[in-house]
Amino acid sequence: MNLPVDFSYKVKASAGGGYPTQISASDLMKNFVFAALEVDPSLVEQTTGQGGHPQRKLRLPAAPTTGTHVLGVKAGVLQWIATEEC
């Protein structure tokens, strides 16, 4: 997977190839939009990340520690299902 804008390439390709290097807000937004995964809001928990910034956490049921399971939906509920039940 490649991000739409490779900033390391842009730095190398710029005159002098060193810092400081100016980057465009448009290029940053292309990468942010690409990296923003769309998820059903019921599976997202709002938390606080590094430096006190808002962060989102994907909520999945804890994986079983024994046996072989698949993540699926049973009776409308996301859950781990033992492969013997599939």
PyMOL Python script that loads the backbone (N, CA, C, O; Angstrom):
from pymol import cmd

cmd.read_pdbstr("""\
ATOM      1  N   MET A   1       0.842  -1.170   0.000  1.00  0.00           N
ATOM      2  CA  MET A   1       0.000   0.000   0.000  1.00  0.00           C
ATOM      3  C   MET A   1       0.889   1.236   0.000  1.00  0.00           C
ATOM      4  O   MET A   1       1.822   1.342   0.797  1.00  0.00           O
ATOM      5  N   ASN A   2       0.602   2.139  -0.873  1.00  0.00           N
ATOM      6  CA  ASN A   2       1.359   3.387  -0.951  1.00  0.00           C
ATOM      7  C   ASN A   2       0.438   4.571  -0.707  1.00  0.00           C
ATOM      8  O   ASN A   2      -0.681   4.615  -1.218  1.00  0.00           O
ATOM      9  N   LEU A   3       0.916   5.531   0.074  1.00  0.00           N
ATOM     10  CA  LEU A   3       0.170   6.757   0.278  1.00  0.00           C
ATOM     11  C   LEU A   3       0.179   7.564  -1.017  1.00  0.00           C
ATOM     12  O   LEU A   3       1.099   7.424  -1.823  1.00  0.00           O
ATOM     13  N   PRO A   4      -0.830   8.404  -1.227  1.00  0.00           N
ATOM     14  CA  PRO A   4      -0.872   9.195  -2.459  1.00  0.00           C
ATOM     15  C   PRO A   4       0.339  10.107  -2.636  1.00  0.00           C
ATOM     16  O   PRO A   4       0.791  10.308  -3.763  1.00  0.00           O
ATOM     17  N   VAL A   5       0.876  10.662  -1.546  1.00  0.00           N
ATOM     18  CA  VAL A   5       2.010  11.584  -1.651  1.00  0.00           C
ATOM     19  C   VAL A   5       3.167  11.040  -0.819  1.00  0.00           C
ATOM     20  O   VAL A   5       3.027  10.830   0.386  1.00  0.00           O
ATOM     21  N   ASP A   6       4.314  10.812  -1.465  1.00  0.00           N
ATOM     22  CA  ASP A   6       5.529  10.338  -0.793  1.00  0.00           C
ATOM     23  C   ASP A   6       6.395  11.553  -0.473  1.00  0.00           C
ATOM     24  O   ASP A   6       7.092  12.079  -1.341  1.00  0.00           O
ATOM     25  N   PHE A   7       6.341  11.993   0.786  1.00  0.00           N
ATOM     26  CA  PHE A   7       7.062  13.205   1.165  1.00  0.00           C
ATOM     27  C   PHE A   7       8.579  13.014   1.133  1.00  0.00           C
ATOM     28  O   PHE A   7       9.308  13.968   0.864  1.00  0.00           O
ATOM     29  N   SER A   8       9.068  11.802   1.401  1.00  0.00           N
ATOM     30  CA  SER A   8      10.520  11.586   1.334  1.00  0.00           C
ATOM     31  C   SER A   8      11.012  11.795  -0.099  1.00  0.00           C
ATOM     32  O   SER A   8      12.098  12.336  -0.307  1.00  0.00           O
ATOM     33  N   TYR A   9      10.218  11.367  -1.092  1.00  0.00           N
ATOM     34  CA  TYR A   9      10.576  11.594  -2.490  1.00  0.00           C
ATOM     35  C   TYR A   9      10.556  13.087  -2.801  1.00  0.00           C
ATOM     36  O   TYR A   9      11.447  13.594  -3.482  1.00  0.00           O
ATOM     37  N   LYS A  10       9.535  13.793  -2.301  1.00  0.00           N
ATOM     38  CA  LYS A  10       9.434  15.236  -2.559  1.00  0.00           C
ATOM     39  C   LYS A  10      10.634  15.986  -1.981  1.00  0.00           C
ATOM     40  O   LYS A  10      11.130  16.929  -2.597  1.00  0.00           O
ATOM     41  N   VAL A  11      11.101  15.574  -0.804  1.00  0.00           N
ATOM     42  CA  VAL A  11      12.262  16.231  -0.181  1.00  0.00           C
ATOM     43  C   VAL A  11      13.499  15.990  -1.038  1.00  0.00           C
ATOM     44  O   VAL A  11      14.270  16.915  -1.294  1.00  0.00           O
ATOM     45  N   LYS A  12      13.690  14.749  -1.481  1.00  0.00           N
ATOM     46  CA  LYS A  12      14.858  14.422  -2.309  1.00  0.00           C
ATOM     47  C   LYS A  12      14.811  15.155  -3.652  1.00  0.00           C
ATOM     48  O   LYS A  12      15.846  15.555  -4.184  1.00  0.00           O
ATOM     49  N   ALA A  13      13.605  15.327  -4.193  1.00  0.00           N
ATOM     50  CA  ALA A  13      13.453  15.947  -5.505  1.00  0.00           C
ATOM     51  C   ALA A  13      13.504  17.472  -5.449  1.00  0.00           C
ATOM     52  O   ALA A  13      13.689  18.128  -6.474  1.00  0.00           O
ATOM     53  N   SER A  14      13.339  18.036  -4.246  1.00  0.00           N
ATOM     54  CA  SER A  14      13.338  19.498  -4.138  1.00  0.00           C
ATOM     55  C   SER A  14      14.747  20.049  -4.296  1.00  0.00           C
ATOM     56  O   SER A  14      15.732  19.329  -4.130  1.00  0.00           O
ATOM     57  N   ALA A  15      14.830  21.317  -4.615  1.00  0.00           N
ATOM     58  CA  ALA A  15      16.135  21.970  -4.786  1.00  0.00           C
ATOM     59  C   ALA A  15      16.928  21.856  -3.498  1.00  0.00           C
ATOM     60  O   ALA A  15      16.467  22.296  -2.445  1.00  0.00           O
ATOM     61  N   GLY A  16      18.100  21.277  -3.568  1.00  0.00           N
ATOM     62  CA  GLY A  16      18.958  21.128  -2.403  1.00  0.00           C
ATOM     63  C   GLY A  16      18.699  19.846  -1.639  1.00  0.00           C
ATOM     64  O   GLY A  16      19.613  19.306  -1.016  1.00  0.00           O
ATOM     65  N   GLY A  17      17.475  19.347  -1.673  1.00  0.00           N
ATOM     66  CA  GLY A  17      17.143  18.084  -1.028  1.00  0.00           C
ATOM     67  C   GLY A  17      17.276  18.075   0.474  1.00  0.00           C
ATOM     68  O   GLY A  17      17.388  17.000   1.064  1.00  0.00           O
ATOM     69  N   GLY A  18      17.271  19.226   1.119  1.00  0.00           N
ATOM     70  CA  GLY A  18      17.413  19.244   2.570  1.00  0.00           C
ATOM     71  C   GLY A  18      16.277  19.958   3.241  1.00  0.00           C
ATOM     72  O   GLY A  18      15.264  20.287   2.625  1.00  0.00           O
ATOM     73  N   TYR A  19      16.467  20.189   4.514  1.00  0.00           N
ATOM     74  CA  TYR A  19      15.437  20.877   5.308  1.00  0.00           C
ATOM     75  C   TYR A  19      15.783  22.338   5.426  1.00  0.00           C
ATOM     76  O   TYR A  19      16.970  22.645   5.309  1.00  0.00           O
ATOM     77  N   PRO A  20      14.889  23.268   5.644  1.00  0.00           N
ATOM     78  CA  PRO A  20      13.455  22.996   5.711  1.00  0.00           C
ATOM     79  C   PRO A  20      12.863  22.810   4.322  1.00  0.00           C
ATOM     80  O   PRO A  20      13.306  23.430   3.354  1.00  0.00           O
ATOM     81  N   THR A  21      11.874  21.964   4.239  1.00  0.00           N
ATOM     82  CA  THR A  21      11.170  21.719   2.986  1.00  0.00           C
ATOM     83  C   THR A  21       9.715  22.113   3.159  1.00  0.00           C
ATOM     84  O   THR A  21       9.085  21.754   4.154  1.00  0.00           O
ATOM     85  N   GLN A  22       9.190  22.835   2.215  1.00  0.00           N
ATOM     86  CA  GLN A  22       7.797  23.262   2.272  1.00  0.00           C
ATOM     87  C   GLN A  22       6.921  22.169   1.667  1.00  0.00           C
ATOM     88  O   GLN A  22       7.206  21.661   0.582  1.00  0.00           O
ATOM     89  N   ILE A  23       5.859  21.815   2.375  1.00  0.00           N
ATOM     90  CA  ILE A  23       4.907  20.838   1.849  1.00  0.00           C
ATOM     91  C   ILE A  23       3.538  21.505   1.772  1.00  0.00           C
ATOM     92  O   ILE A  23       3.240  22.428   2.530  1.00  0.00           O
ATOM     93  N   SER A  24       2.717  21.028   0.856  1.00  0.00           N
ATOM     94  CA  SER A  24       1.420  21.674   0.652  1.00  0.00           C
ATOM     95  C   SER A  24       0.346  21.040   1.542  1.00  0.00           C
ATOM     96  O   SER A  24       0.378  19.845   1.836  1.00  0.00           O
ATOM     97  N   ALA A  25      -0.598  21.875   1.955  1.00  0.00           N
ATOM     98  CA  ALA A  25      -1.738  21.393   2.730  1.00  0.00           C
ATOM     99  C   ALA A  25      -2.544  20.393   1.905  1.00  0.00           C
ATOM    100  O   ALA A  25      -3.072  19.425   2.451  1.00  0.00           O
ATOM    101  N   SER A  26      -2.641  20.618   0.614  1.00  0.00           N
ATOM    102  CA  SER A  26      -3.374  19.712  -0.263  1.00  0.00           C
ATOM    103  C   SER A  26      -2.749  18.319  -0.249  1.00  0.00           C
ATOM    104  O   SER A  26      -3.469  17.323  -0.181  1.00  0.00           O
ATOM    105  N   ASP A  27      -1.416  18.236  -0.311  1.00  0.00           N
ATOM    106  CA  ASP A  27      -0.741  16.934  -0.257  1.00  0.00           C
ATOM    107  C   ASP A  27      -0.959  16.253   1.091  1.00  0.00           C
ATOM    108  O   ASP A  27      -1.165  15.040   1.145  1.00  0.00           O
ATOM    109  N   LEU A  28      -0.914  17.019   2.174  1.00  0.00           N
ATOM    110  CA  LEU A  28      -1.174  16.447   3.501  1.00  0.00           C
ATOM    111  C   LEU A  28      -2.590  15.880   3.575  1.00  0.00           C
ATOM    112  O   LEU A  28      -2.793  14.774   4.076  1.00  0.00           O
ATOM    113  N   MET A  29      -3.569  16.639   3.076  1.00  0.00           N
ATOM    114  CA  MET A  29      -4.955  16.195   3.118  1.00  0.00           C
ATOM    115  C   MET A  29      -5.164  14.928   2.289  1.00  0.00           C
ATOM    116  O   MET A  29      -5.937  14.056   2.684  1.00  0.00           O
ATOM    117  N   LYS A  30      -4.484  14.816   1.144  1.00  0.00           N
ATOM    118  CA  LYS A  30      -4.594  13.595   0.343  1.00  0.00           C
ATOM    119  C   LYS A  30      -4.193  12.390   1.171  1.00  0.00           C
ATOM    120  O   LYS A  30      -4.865  11.359   1.130  1.00  0.00           O
ATOM    121  N   ASN A  31      -3.093  12.505   1.933  1.00  0.00           N
ATOM    122  CA  ASN A  31      -2.631  11.391   2.758  1.00  0.00           C
ATOM    123  C   ASN A  31      -3.565  11.140   3.937  1.00  0.00           C
ATOM    124  O   ASN A  31      -3.851   9.987   4.257  1.00  0.00           O
ATOM    125  N   PHE A  32      -4.047  12.204   4.592  1.00  0.00           N
ATOM    126  CA  PHE A  32      -4.951  12.029   5.728  1.00  0.00           C
ATOM    127  C   PHE A  32      -6.248  11.358   5.287  1.00  0.00           C
ATOM    128  O   PHE A  32      -6.730  10.443   5.955  1.00  0.00           O
ATOM    129  N   VAL A  33      -6.811  11.803   4.175  1.00  0.00           N
ATOM    130  CA  VAL A  33      -8.060  11.217   3.691  1.00  0.00           C
ATOM    131  C   VAL A  33      -7.842   9.756   3.312  1.00  0.00           C
ATOM    132  O   VAL A  33      -8.691   8.911   3.599  1.00  0.00           O
ATOM    133  N   PHE A  34      -6.723   9.449   2.676  1.00  0.00           N
ATOM    134  CA  PHE A  34      -6.408   8.078   2.288  1.00  0.00           C
ATOM    135  C   PHE A  34      -6.278   7.185   3.519  1.00  0.00           C
ATOM    136  O   PHE A  34      -6.718   6.035   3.497  1.00  0.00           O
ATOM    137  N   ALA A  35      -5.681   7.702   4.589  1.00  0.00           N
ATOM    138  CA  ALA A  35      -5.416   6.917   5.798  1.00  0.00           C
ATOM    139  C   ALA A  35      -6.641   6.798   6.708  1.00  0.00           C
ATOM    140  O   ALA A  35      -6.660   5.948   7.599  1.00  0.00           O
ATOM    141  N   ALA A  36      -7.648   7.621   6.503  1.00  0.00           N
ATOM    142  CA  ALA A  36      -8.834   7.605   7.363  1.00  0.00           C
ATOM    143  C   ALA A  36      -9.747   6.454   6.948  1.00  0.00           C
ATOM    144  O   ALA A  36     -10.454   6.548   5.944  1.00  0.00           O
ATOM    145  N   LEU A  37      -9.732   5.396   7.703  1.00  0.00           N
ATOM    146  CA  LEU A  37     -10.537   4.214   7.414  1.00  0.00           C
ATOM    147  C   LEU A  37     -11.981   4.459   7.839  1.00  0.00           C
ATOM    148  O   LEU A  37     -12.230   4.899   8.962  1.00  0.00           O
ATOM    149  N   GLU A  38     -12.927   4.180   6.956  1.00  0.00           N
ATOM    150  CA  GLU A  38     -14.334   4.338   7.307  1.00  0.00           C
ATOM    151  C   GLU A  38     -14.810   3.051   7.969  1.00  0.00           C
ATOM    152  O   GLU A  38     -14.673   1.956   7.424  1.00  0.00           O
ATOM    153  N   VAL A  39     -15.377   3.221   9.173  1.00  0.00           N
ATOM    154  CA  VAL A  39     -15.827   2.083   9.973  1.00  0.00           C
ATOM    155  C   VAL A  39     -17.212   2.403  10.522  1.00  0.00           C
ATOM    156  O   VAL A  39     -17.514   3.557  10.824  1.00  0.00           O
ATOM    157  N   ASP A  40     -18.038   1.395  10.648  1.00  0.00           N
ATOM    158  CA  ASP A  40     -19.356   1.571  11.253  1.00  0.00           C
ATOM    159  C   ASP A  40     -19.173   2.241  12.620  1.00  0.00           C
ATOM    160  O   ASP A  40     -18.407   1.744  13.446  1.00  0.00           O
ATOM    161  N   PRO A  41     -19.858   3.353  12.872  1.00  0.00           N
ATOM    162  CA  PRO A  41     -19.682   4.084  14.135  1.00  0.00           C
ATOM    163  C   PRO A  41     -19.920   3.242  15.388  1.00  0.00           C
ATOM    164  O   PRO A  41     -19.372   3.552  16.445  1.00  0.00           O
ATOM    165  N   SER A  42     -20.728   2.181  15.289  1.00  0.00           N
ATOM    166  CA  SER A  42     -20.967   1.338  16.461  1.00  0.00           C
ATOM    167  C   SER A  42     -19.731   0.538  16.853  1.00  0.00           C
ATOM    168  O   SER A  42     -19.672  -0.004  17.957  1.00  0.00           O
ATOM    169  N   LEU A  43     -18.744   0.457  15.964  1.00  0.00           N
ATOM    170  CA  LEU A  43     -17.512  -0.283  16.259  1.00  0.00           C
ATOM    171  C   LEU A  43     -16.367   0.628  16.671  1.00  0.00           C
ATOM    172  O   LEU A  43     -15.230   0.175  16.807  1.00  0.00           O
ATOM    173  N   VAL A  44     -16.662   1.927  16.873  1.00  0.00           N
ATOM    174  CA  VAL A  44     -15.604   2.891  17.183  1.00  0.00           C
ATOM    175  C   VAL A  44     -15.814   3.471  18.575  1.00  0.00           C
ATOM    176  O   VAL A  44     -16.924   3.854  18.944  1.00  0.00           O
ATOM    177  N   GLU A  45     -14.740   3.528  19.331  1.00  0.00           N
ATOM    178  CA  GLU A  45     -14.757   4.120  20.668  1.00  0.00           C
ATOM    179  C   GLU A  45     -13.857   5.350  20.654  1.00  0.00           C
ATOM    180  O   GLU A  45     -12.719   5.283  20.189  1.00  0.00           O
ATOM    181  N   GLN A  46     -14.354   6.455  21.153  1.00  0.00           N
ATOM    182  CA  GLN A  46     -13.558   7.682  21.233  1.00  0.00           C
ATOM    183  C   GLN A  46     -12.651   7.594  22.456  1.00  0.00           C
ATOM    184  O   GLN A  46     -13.127   7.316  23.556  1.00  0.00           O
ATOM    185  N   THR A  47     -11.367   7.826  22.283  1.00  0.00           N
ATOM    186  CA  THR A  47     -10.411   7.775  23.385  1.00  0.00           C
ATOM    187  C   THR A  47      -9.507   8.995  23.294  1.00  0.00           C
ATOM    188  O   THR A  47      -9.684   9.860  22.436  1.00  0.00           O
ATOM    189  N   THR A  48      -8.545   9.044  24.186  1.00  0.00           N
ATOM    190  CA  THR A  48      -7.545  10.106  24.161  1.00  0.00           C
ATOM    191  C   THR A  48      -6.205   9.472  23.823  1.00  0.00           C
ATOM    192  O   THR A  48      -5.787   8.498  24.450  1.00  0.00           O
ATOM    193  N   GLY A  49      -5.538  10.038  22.824  1.00  0.00           N
ATOM    194  CA  GLY A  49      -4.272   9.497  22.369  1.00  0.00           C
ATOM    195  C   GLY A  49      -3.084  10.249  22.941  1.00  0.00           C
ATOM    196  O   GLY A  49      -3.212  11.024  23.888  1.00  0.00           O
ATOM    197  N   GLN A  50      -1.944  10.005  22.351  1.00  0.00           N
ATOM    198  CA  GLN A  50      -0.689  10.619  22.769  1.00  0.00           C
ATOM    199  C   GLN A  50      -0.819  12.136  22.766  1.00  0.00           C
ATOM    200  O   GLN A  50      -1.371  12.717  21.831  1.00  0.00           O
ATOM    201  N   GLY A  51      -0.314  12.766  23.801  1.00  0.00           N
ATOM    202  CA  GLY A  51      -0.343  14.215  23.896  1.00  0.00           C
ATOM    203  C   GLY A  51      -1.724  14.784  24.179  1.00  0.00           C
ATOM    204  O   GLY A  51      -1.940  15.988  24.045  1.00  0.00           O
ATOM    205  N   GLY A  52      -2.675  13.913  24.575  1.00  0.00           N
ATOM    206  CA  GLY A  52      -4.017  14.375  24.885  1.00  0.00           C
ATOM    207  C   GLY A  52      -4.904  14.609  23.679  1.00  0.00           C
ATOM    208  O   GLY A  52      -5.998  15.157  23.812  1.00  0.00           O
ATOM    209  N   HIS A  53      -4.446  14.201  22.502  1.00  0.00           N
ATOM    210  CA  HIS A  53      -5.232  14.404  21.276  1.00  0.00           C
ATOM    211  C   HIS A  53      -6.349  13.366  21.176  1.00  0.00           C
ATOM    212  O   HIS A  53      -6.182  12.226  21.610  1.00  0.00           O
ATOM    213  N   PRO A  54      -7.499  13.768  20.598  1.00  0.00           N
ATOM    214  CA  PRO A  54      -8.588  12.805  20.399  1.00  0.00           C
ATOM    215  C   PRO A  54      -8.119  11.662  19.500  1.00  0.00           C
ATOM    216  O   PRO A  54      -7.380  11.868  18.537  1.00  0.00           O
ATOM    217  N   GLN A  55      -8.563  10.462  19.838  1.00  0.00           N
ATOM    218  CA  GLN A  55      -8.181   9.283  19.069  1.00  0.00           C
ATOM    219  C   GLN A  55      -9.387   8.353  19.002  1.00  0.00           C
ATOM    220  O   GLN A  55     -10.266   8.402  19.863  1.00  0.00           O
ATOM    221  N   ARG A  56      -9.424   7.508  17.977  1.00  0.00           N
ATOM    222  CA  ARG A  56     -10.496   6.526  17.851  1.00  0.00           C
ATOM    223  C   ARG A  56      -9.901   5.135  17.973  1.00  0.00           C
ATOM    224  O   ARG A  56      -8.787   4.878  17.516  1.00  0.00           O
ATOM    225  N   LYS A  57     -10.654   4.247  18.592  1.00  0.00           N
ATOM    226  CA  LYS A  57     -10.199   2.876  18.813  1.00  0.00           C
ATOM    227  C   LYS A  57     -11.259   1.939  18.233  1.00  0.00           C
ATOM    228  O   LYS A  57     -12.453   2.099  18.485  1.00  0.00           O
ATOM    229  N   LEU A  58     -10.802   0.964  17.455  1.00  0.00           N
ATOM    230  CA  LEU A  58     -11.710  -0.026  16.886  1.00  0.00           C
ATOM    231  C   LEU A  58     -12.098  -1.017  17.974  1.00  0.00           C
ATOM    232  O   LEU A  58     -11.235  -1.620  18.612  1.00  0.00           O
ATOM    233  N   ARG A  59     -13.395  -1.181  18.180  1.00  0.00           N
ATOM    234  CA  ARG A  59     -13.901  -2.064  19.224  1.00  0.00           C
ATOM    235  C   ARG A  59     -14.236  -3.423  18.624  1.00  0.00           C
ATOM    236  O   ARG A  59     -15.181  -3.544  17.845  1.00  0.00           O
ATOM    237  N   LEU A  60     -13.473  -4.430  18.978  1.00  0.00           N
ATOM    238  CA  LEU A  60     -13.740  -5.798  18.551  1.00  0.00           C
ATOM    239  C   LEU A  60     -13.798  -6.681  19.785  1.00  0.00           C
ATOM    240  O   LEU A  60     -13.142  -6.381  20.783  1.00  0.00           O
ATOM    241  N   PRO A  61     -14.564  -7.758  19.742  1.00  0.00           N
ATOM    242  CA  PRO A  61     -14.572  -8.670  20.881  1.00  0.00           C
ATOM    243  C   PRO A  61     -13.176  -9.279  21.064  1.00  0.00           C
ATOM    244  O   PRO A  61     -12.458  -9.515  20.092  1.00  0.00           O
ATOM    245  N   ALA A  62     -12.809  -9.525  22.316  1.00  0.00           N
ATOM    246  CA  ALA A  62     -11.505 -10.144  22.598  1.00  0.00           C
ATOM    247  C   ALA A  62     -11.445 -11.520  21.944  1.00  0.00           C
ATOM    248  O   ALA A  62     -12.408 -12.285  21.995  1.00  0.00           O
ATOM    249  N   ALA A  63     -10.315 -11.823  21.336  1.00  0.00           N
ATOM    250  CA  ALA A  63     -10.141 -13.113  20.661  1.00  0.00           C
ATOM    251  C   ALA A  63      -9.994 -14.229  21.694  1.00  0.00           C
ATOM    252  O   ALA A  63      -9.347 -14.043  22.724  1.00  0.00           O
ATOM    253  N   PRO A  64     -10.592 -15.385  21.418  1.00  0.00           N
ATOM    254  CA  PRO A  64     -10.447 -16.529  22.319  1.00  0.00           C
ATOM    255  C   PRO A  64      -8.982 -16.953  22.389  1.00  0.00           C
ATOM    256  O   PRO A  64      -8.235 -16.797  21.423  1.00  0.00           O
ATOM    257  N   THR A  65      -8.582 -17.484  23.529  1.00  0.00           N
ATOM    258  CA  THR A  65      -7.175 -17.882  23.715  1.00  0.00           C
ATOM    259  C   THR A  65      -6.921 -19.321  23.321  1.00  0.00           C
ATOM    260  O   THR A  65      -5.764 -19.720  23.189  1.00  0.00           O
ATOM    261  N   THR A  66      -7.977 -20.123  23.125  1.00  0.00           N
ATOM    262  CA  THR A  66      -7.790 -21.513  22.715  1.00  0.00           C
ATOM    263  C   THR A  66      -8.725 -21.825  21.556  1.00  0.00           C
ATOM    264  O   THR A  66      -9.742 -21.158  21.366  1.00  0.00           O
ATOM    265  N   GLY A  67      -8.372 -22.839  20.791  1.00  0.00           N
ATOM    266  CA  GLY A  67      -9.222 -23.272  19.692  1.00  0.00           C
ATOM    267  C   GLY A  67      -9.039 -22.417  18.446  1.00  0.00           C
ATOM    268  O   GLY A  67      -8.245 -21.476  18.432  1.00  0.00           O
ATOM    269  N   THR A  68      -9.788 -22.759  17.400  1.00  0.00           N
ATOM    270  CA  THR A  68      -9.750 -22.035  16.143  1.00  0.00           C
ATOM    271  C   THR A  68     -11.103 -21.380  15.931  1.00  0.00           C
ATOM    272  O   THR A  68     -12.144 -22.035  15.972  1.00  0.00           O
ATOM    273  N   HIS A  69     -11.067 -20.073  15.702  1.00  0.00           N
ATOM    274  CA  HIS A  69     -12.296 -19.297  15.584  1.00  0.00           C
ATOM    275  C   HIS A  69     -12.221 -18.367  14.381  1.00  0.00           C
ATOM    276  O   HIS A  69     -11.141 -18.044  13.888  1.00  0.00           O
ATOM    277  N   VAL A  70     -13.390 -17.948  13.923  1.00  0.00           N
ATOM    278  CA  VAL A  70     -13.492 -16.913  12.894  1.00  0.00           C
ATOM    279  C   VAL A  70     -14.333 -15.784  13.467  1.00  0.00           C
ATOM    280  O   VAL A  70     -15.227 -16.019  14.280  1.00  0.00           O
ATOM    281  N   LEU A  71     -14.048 -14.565  13.045  1.00  0.00           N
ATOM    282  CA  LEU A  71     -14.834 -13.418  13.483  1.00  0.00           C
ATOM    283  C   LEU A  71     -16.029 -13.306  12.553  1.00  0.00           C
ATOM    284  O   LEU A  71     -15.869 -13.180  11.339  1.00  0.00           O
ATOM    285  N   GLY A  72     -17.210 -13.352  13.113  1.00  0.00           N
ATOM    286  CA  GLY A  72     -18.410 -13.311  12.295  1.00  0.00           C
ATOM    287  C   GLY A  72     -19.563 -12.664  13.034  1.00  0.00           C
ATOM    288  O   GLY A  72     -19.407 -12.145  14.140  1.00  0.00           O
ATOM    289  N   VAL A  73     -20.711 -12.706  12.406  1.00  0.00           N
ATOM    290  CA  VAL A  73     -21.920 -12.131  12.999  1.00  0.00           C
ATOM    291  C   VAL A  73     -22.904 -13.262  13.220  1.00  0.00           C
ATOM    292  O   VAL A  73     -23.212 -14.032  12.310  1.00  0.00           O
ATOM    293  N   LYS A  74     -23.389 -13.346  14.446  1.00  0.00           N
ATOM    294  CA  LYS A  74     -24.357 -14.372  14.804  1.00  0.00           C
ATOM    295  C   LYS A  74     -25.517 -13.666  15.500  1.00  0.00           C
ATOM    296  O   LYS A  74     -25.330 -13.020  16.531  1.00  0.00           O
ATOM    297  N   ALA A  75     -26.706 -13.790  14.937  1.00  0.00           N
ATOM    298  CA  ALA A  75     -27.896 -13.133  15.478  1.00  0.00           C
ATOM    299  C   ALA A  75     -27.681 -11.626  15.598  1.00  0.00           C
ATOM    300  O   ALA A  75     -28.139 -11.001  16.555  1.00  0.00           O
ATOM    301  N   GLY A  76     -26.976 -11.045  14.616  1.00  0.00           N
ATOM    302  CA  GLY A  76     -26.768  -9.598  14.590  1.00  0.00           C
ATOM    303  C   GLY A  76     -25.671  -9.088  15.508  1.00  0.00           C
ATOM    304  O   GLY A  76     -25.508  -7.877  15.660  1.00  0.00           O
ATOM    305  N   VAL A  77     -24.914  -9.993  16.123  1.00  0.00           N
ATOM    306  CA  VAL A  77     -23.862  -9.605  17.063  1.00  0.00           C
ATOM    307  C   VAL A  77     -22.501 -10.067  16.532  1.00  0.00           C
ATOM    308  O   VAL A  77     -22.324 -11.232  16.175  1.00  0.00           O
ATOM    309  N   LEU A  78     -21.548  -9.135  16.487  1.00  0.00           N
ATOM    310  CA  LEU A  78     -20.186  -9.466  16.066  1.00  0.00           C
ATOM    311  C   LEU A  78     -19.536 -10.301  17.159  1.00  0.00           C
ATOM    312  O   LEU A  78     -19.465  -9.876  18.312  1.00  0.00           O
ATOM    313  N   GLN A  79     -19.058 -11.493  16.796  1.00  0.00           N
ATOM    314  CA  GLN A  79     -18.464 -12.384  17.806  1.00  0.00           C
ATOM    315  C   GLN A  79     -17.536 -13.395  17.153  1.00  0.00           C
ATOM    316  O   GLN A  79     -17.576 -13.621  15.943  1.00  0.00           O
ATOM    317  N   TRP A  80     -16.699 -13.995  17.990  1.00  0.00           N
ATOM    318  CA  TRP A  80     -15.814 -15.060  17.541  1.00  0.00           C
ATOM    319  C   TRP A  80     -16.633 -16.356  17.551  1.00  0.00           C
ATOM    320  O   TRP A  80     -17.292 -16.680  18.539  1.00  0.00           O
ATOM    321  N   ILE A  81     -16.578 -17.088  16.437  1.00  0.00           N
ATOM    322  CA  ILE A  81     -17.345 -18.311  16.307  1.00  0.00           C
ATOM    323  C   ILE A  81     -16.365 -19.462  16.127  1.00  0.00           C
ATOM    324  O   ILE A  81     -15.500 -19.425  15.251  1.00  0.00           O
ATOM    325  N   ALA A  82     -16.508 -20.490  16.968  1.00  0.00           N
ATOM    326  CA  ALA A  82     -15.645 -21.663  16.860  1.00  0.00           C
ATOM    327  C   ALA A  82     -15.846 -22.298  15.486  1.00  0.00           C
ATOM    328  O   ALA A  82     -16.971 -22.393  14.997  1.00  0.00           O
ATOM    329  N   THR A  83     -14.747 -22.731  14.869  1.00  0.00           N
ATOM    330  CA  THR A  83     -14.850 -23.283  13.512  1.00  0.00           C
ATOM    331  C   THR A  83     -15.721 -24.533  13.468  1.00  0.00           C
ATOM    332  O   THR A  83     -16.270 -24.870  12.419  1.00  0.00           O
ATOM    333  N   GLU A  84     -15.850 -25.214  14.587  1.00  0.00           N
ATOM    334  CA  GLU A  84     -16.717 -26.403  14.616  1.00  0.00           C
ATOM    335  C   GLU A  84     -18.180 -26.030  14.399  1.00  0.00           C
ATOM    336  O   GLU A  84     -18.981 -26.853  13.954  1.00  0.00           O
ATOM    337  N   GLU A  85     -18.524 -24.771  14.721  1.00  0.00           N
ATOM    338  CA  GLU A  85     -19.900 -24.303  14.580  1.00  0.00           C
ATOM    339  C   GLU A  85     -20.199 -23.747  13.185  1.00  0.00           C
ATOM    340  O   GLU A  85     -21.351 -23.443  12.874  1.00  0.00           O
ATOM    341  N   CYS A  86     -19.181 -23.614  12.355  1.00  0.00           N
ATOM    342  CA  CYS A  86     -19.369 -23.010  11.032  1.00  0.00           C
ATOM    343  C   CYS A  86     -19.889 -24.022  10.031  1.00  0.00           C
ATOM    344  O   CYS A  86     -20.104 -23.684   8.867  1.00  0.00           O
TER     345      CYS A  86
END
""", "prot")
cmd.dss("prot")
cmd.show_as("cartoon", "prot")
cmd.util.cbc("prot")
cmd.orient("prot")
